[in-house]
Each structure stands twice: as structure tokens, then as C-alpha cells.
Amino acid sequence: FIVLPRPTTTMATIKRISFLIGSIYLTTQVSGFAPRLDGATCRRTQSSLFSEAPAAASSEIKTDPKEAVKLFGRLAEKYIMLDASAGMCCYSGCSDCEFREPGGGYRMADQSSARPKWIPSYDHREFNSGKEHTSKWSTEIFTEGPSVTKEEFVSRLINMDFVPPLGGPYLAASAAGIDDETPATTLFDILAGEKEKLTKHRMGLQIKSLANGEEGLTWAHFSTAMGAK
């Protein structure tokens, strides 16, 4: 409580008391809004800032588009077989057709292109009609079994024939030699993750994942994965 000054108290004393009361009130209000400056708060803030930076840097991949297209032109193909169930469609516009898209279009059984356009997500696919297709990567990379090391993957990929693909900077076959193995090792790391070996099954799954669920990996998605934009 505040003791009121006696009648005999001088005006100077009253002013000093009023000043002290005001100072105490102001200090109390300011301290109520002031942020904590204890060590725990500072350490927590610094830790969150530094923990985010390395994650962003480690996930960044950069590849020269010309080097990336050298790989894509070795792996991509002119022909791809899509969902095997679509091979049973008669394409006659049946209203209850299970093979049609929600918008009314068809899920085509297969597609072809004048230039290599897709890296198939499968190693081998066969329709009930008897039509079948084996992907180039499955036979030319996995030549001795269902898995390869990084060194085997890089060596066999480099030695695959290059055909100018659909997408990316144009390169003639004569200009598509690979001297720098870094992009090929980067691709292995993307496909294999933390594993020392890449299996045929995992490569197919990763290709489909990079293609956002599509049956074939096109240049648009391949170049994004390789940081070749």
C-alpha cells in the first residue's frame, strides 16, 4: 500500500515519492513484455537455424543439361507399353469401359515416338495379346544378375548406345561421348539411395517414382531429378 505524506511533508518530498512510484510501475510493465534471454532460448534458436541449412544444401543437385541428355539418350526408348490391362480395350467408345479415363479418354495400351522419349519403369512387360517388350536398361545394365554396384552401373551406362532423344539440348551421337562420370554416379545415387547396390526391381520403382507415377520417365522429369534445368 502507499503511505500518504503527512500534512507537514514538503512539496519536494511529495514529488520524490511520486517519481519513485511511477518508476516502479513502469519497470513492472516493461519486464512483463520483455522476451526471455536465457541460454536455453538462445541455444534453441541457433540450433534450429543451423540444422536447416545443411539439409537444403545437401539436397541440391546440379548437372549440365548437355551431360544429362547424354544419359537420357542412352536410357530412353521410342516405344513403351503402358498398363497391361489396357491391352484388352477394343477402343469402341463403350460407356462402361473399365479402361477409359474419368475424362472420357483412353489409357492407351502402348505408345511410339519418332525419337527416344521414355525410360520405361518396367524391365519386361507382356500383354495378353502376346505383345511384349523388354526395356533397354534392364538388359544392358543388369547383364550378370539382378543387381549392380555403382562402378558396374556407371561403366555399363556409359557404354550404351546414344540416340538423340526427344527433349533436352540436341546432341549428335558423335558428340555424346562421356568423359566426366560424375552425372552417371549422381544418377546411381538417385536410384539406389543409401544402398551400395542397385537392384533391377528398385530401379524400376524409382523410375516410376521420378515420373510421378507414370509408366515412363520423360526428359521433363529426368532433367528435374538431375538438376539439369
C-alpha positions as CSV (number, residue, x, y, z in Angstrom):
1,F,0.0,0.0,0.0
2,I,1.1,3.6,-0.4
3,V,1.7,5.8,2.6
4,L,0.3,9.2,2.1
5,P,2.5,12.0,3.2
6,R,1.7,13.9,6.4
7,P,0.5,17.4,6.1
8,T,3.8,18.7,7.2
9,T,5.6,17.0,4.3
10,T,7.3,19.4,1.9
11,M,6.3,19.5,-1.7
12,A,9.8,18.3,-2.8
13,T,9.3,15.1,-0.7
14,I,5.9,14.5,-2.4
15,K,7.5,14.9,-5.8
16,R,10.2,12.4,-5.0
17,I,7.7,9.8,-3.7
18,S,5.6,10.2,-6.9
19,F,8.6,9.7,-9.1
20,L,9.6,6.5,-7.3
21,I,6.1,5.1,-7.6
22,G,6.0,5.8,-11.3
23,S,9.4,4.2,-11.9
24,I,8.4,1.0,-10.1
25,Y,5.1,0.8,-12.1
26,L,6.9,1.4,-15.5
27,T,9.6,-1.2,-14.7
28,T,7.0,-3.8,-13.9
29,Q,5.1,-3.3,-17.1
30,V,8.1,-3.4,-19.4
31,S,9.5,-6.6,-17.8
32,G,6.2,-8.3,-18.4
33,F,6.6,-7.9,-22.2
34,A,10.3,-8.5,-22.5
35,P,11.4,-11.7,-24.3
36,R,13.4,-14.4,-22.4
37,L,17.1,-14.1,-22.9
38,D,18.1,-17.2,-21.0
39,G,20.7,-19.6,-22.5
40,A,18.1,-22.3,-23.4
41,T,16.1,-20.0,-25.7
42,C,19.3,-18.8,-27.5
43,R,20.6,-22.3,-28.0
44,R,17.3,-23.5,-29.3
45,T,17.0,-20.7,-31.8
46,Q,20.6,-21.1,-33.1
47,S,20.2,-24.9,-33.3
48,S,17.1,-24.6,-35.5
49,L,18.8,-22.2,-37.9
50,F,21.9,-24.3,-38.4
51,S,20.1,-27.6,-38.6
52,E,18.0,-26.4,-41.6
53,A,20.9,-25.1,-43.7
54,P,22.8,-28.3,-44.3
55,A,19.6,-30.2,-45.3
56,A,18.8,-27.7,-48.0
57,A,22.4,-27.7,-49.3
58,S,22.7,-31.5,-49.4
59,S,19.5,-32.0,-51.4
60,E,20.6,-29.6,-54.2
61,I,21.8,-31.4,-57.4
62,K,23.2,-29.6,-60.4
63,T,24.0,-31.2,-63.7
64,D,24.9,-29.6,-67.1
65,P,21.9,-30.2,-69.3
66,K,24.2,-31.5,-72.1
67,E,25.7,-34.0,-69.8
68,A,22.3,-35.1,-68.5
69,V,20.9,-35.6,-72.0
70,K,23.9,-37.9,-72.8
71,L,22.5,-40.2,-70.1
72,F,18.9,-39.8,-71.1
73,G,19.7,-40.6,-74.8
74,R,21.2,-43.9,-73.7
75,L,18.3,-45.0,-71.5
76,A,15.3,-43.6,-73.3
77,E,13.3,-45.6,-75.9
78,K,11.0,-45.0,-78.8
79,Y,8.4,-47.5,-77.6
80,I,6.7,-48.1,-74.3
81,M,4.0,-50.4,-73.1
82,L,1.6,-48.9,-70.7
83,D,-0.8,-50.5,-68.1
84,A,-1.0,-54.1,-69.3
85,S,-4.8,-54.2,-68.5
86,A,-5.4,-51.6,-71.2
87,G,-4.3,-54.0,-73.9
88,M,-7.8,-55.6,-73.6
89,C,-9.6,-52.5,-74.7
90,C,-11.4,-52.5,-78.1
91,Y,-11.4,-48.7,-78.3
92,S,-15.1,-48.6,-79.5
93,G,-16.3,-46.0,-77.1
94,C,-18.2,-48.4,-74.7
95,S,-19.9,-46.4,-72.0
96,D,-19.0,-48.9,-69.2
97,C,-15.4,-49.4,-70.4
98,E,-13.1,-50.0,-67.4
99,F,-10.1,-48.9,-69.4
100,R,-11.2,-45.3,-70.0
101,E,-10.1,-42.3,-68.1
102,P,-12.5,-40.3,-66.0
103,G,-12.5,-37.6,-68.6
104,G,-13.5,-40.0,-71.3
105,G,-10.1,-40.6,-72.9
106,Y,-8.4,-44.0,-73.2
107,R,-5.5,-45.4,-71.4
108,M,-3.5,-46.4,-74.4
109,A,-2.0,-49.9,-74.4
110,D,1.3,-48.7,-75.8
111,Q,2.8,-45.6,-77.5
112,S,5.5,-45.0,-80.0
113,S,7.7,-41.9,-80.8
114,A,9.9,-41.0,-83.7
115,R,12.8,-40.3,-81.3
116,P,13.5,-41.9,-77.9
117,K,11.1,-40.3,-75.4
118,W,10.6,-42.6,-72.4
119,I,12.7,-44.6,-69.9
120,P,10.3,-47.4,-69.1
121,S,9.6,-48.1,-65.5
122,Y,9.5,-51.9,-66.1
123,D,12.2,-54.4,-67.0
124,H,9.7,-56.6,-69.0
125,R,6.1,-56.3,-69.8
126,E,3.7,-58.6,-71.8
127,F,0.1,-58.2,-72.9
128,N,-2.5,-60.9,-73.1
129,S,-2.4,-60.4,-76.8
130,G,1.1,-61.8,-76.9
131,K,2.8,-58.4,-77.4
132,E,5.8,-57.9,-75.2
133,H,8.7,-55.5,-74.6
134,T,11.9,-55.6,-72.6
135,S,13.5,-52.3,-71.6
136,K,16.9,-51.5,-72.8
137,W,18.3,-50.6,-69.4
138,S,17.3,-54.0,-67.9
139,T,19.3,-55.9,-70.5
140,E,22.3,-53.6,-70.9
141,I,22.9,-52.6,-67.3
142,F,21.9,-55.8,-65.4
143,T,23.8,-58.1,-67.7
144,E,25.0,-60.6,-65.0
145,G,22.3,-60.6,-62.4
146,P,19.5,-58.7,-60.6
147,S,21.9,-56.1,-59.0
148,V,24.9,-53.9,-59.9
149,T,27.4,-51.9,-57.9
150,K,28.0,-48.2,-58.6
151,E,31.1,-48.9,-60.7
152,E,29.2,-51.5,-62.8
153,F,26.3,-49.2,-63.3
154,V,28.4,-46.3,-64.5
155,S,30.6,-48.4,-66.8
156,R,27.6,-50.1,-68.5
157,L,25.6,-46.9,-68.8
158,I,28.5,-45.1,-70.4
159,N,28.9,-47.9,-72.9
160,M,25.3,-47.9,-74.0
161,D,24.5,-46.6,-77.5
162,F,23.3,-43.0,-77.6
163,V,20.4,-41.9,-79.8
164,P,19.3,-38.2,-79.8
165,P,16.2,-38.2,-77.6
166,L,13.1,-36.1,-77.6
167,G,13.8,-33.4,-75.1
168,G,16.8,-31.6,-73.8
169,P,19.6,-29.9,-75.8
170,Y,20.2,-31.7,-79.2
171,L,23.4,-33.7,-79.4
172,A,24.5,-35.8,-82.4
173,A,25.7,-39.3,-81.5
174,S,29.2,-38.3,-82.4
175,A,29.2,-35.6,-79.8
176,A,27.7,-37.7,-77.0
177,G,30.8,-39.3,-75.6
178,I,31.1,-39.2,-71.8
179,D,34.4,-38.1,-70.3
180,D,33.0,-37.0,-66.9
181,E,31.5,-39.9,-64.9
182,T,30.0,-37.6,-62.3
183,P,26.5,-37.3,-63.8
184,A,26.3,-41.1,-64.1
185,T,27.3,-41.6,-60.5
186,T,24.8,-39.0,-59.5
187,L,22.1,-40.9,-61.3
188,F,23.1,-44.1,-59.5
189,D,22.8,-42.3,-56.1
190,I,19.4,-41.0,-57.1
191,L,18.2,-44.5,-57.9
192,A,20.0,-46.5,-55.2
193,G,19.7,-44.1,-52.4
194,E,21.9,-45.1,-49.5
195,K,22.4,-48.6,-50.8
196,E,25.7,-49.9,-52.1
197,K,24.0,-51.9,-54.9
198,L,21.1,-51.1,-57.2
199,T,18.6,-53.9,-58.0
200,K,16.6,-54.2,-61.2
201,H,13.4,-54.1,-59.1
202,R,14.4,-50.9,-57.3
203,M,15.5,-49.1,-60.5
204,G,12.0,-49.7,-61.9
205,L,10.3,-48.4,-58.8
206,Q,12.5,-45.3,-58.7
207,I,11.9,-44.5,-62.3
208,K,8.2,-44.7,-61.8
209,S,8.5,-42.5,-58.7
210,L,10.6,-39.9,-60.5
211,A,7.9,-40.0,-63.3
212,N,5.2,-39.1,-60.7
213,G,3.5,-42.5,-61.2
214,E,3.7,-42.6,-65.0
215,E,4.9,-45.7,-66.8
216,G,7.8,-43.9,-68.4
217,L,10.3,-41.2,-67.4
218,T,10.4,-38.3,-69.9
219,W,13.0,-35.6,-70.2
220,A,11.0,-33.2,-68.2
221,H,11.0,-35.3,-65.1
222,F,14.5,-36.7,-65.7
223,S,16.1,-33.3,-66.0
224,T,14.3,-32.2,-62.8
225,A,15.7,-35.1,-60.9
226,M,19.2,-34.5,-62.3
227,G,19.0,-30.7,-61.6
228,A,19.6,-30.0,-65.3
229,K,17.1,-27.2,-65.7
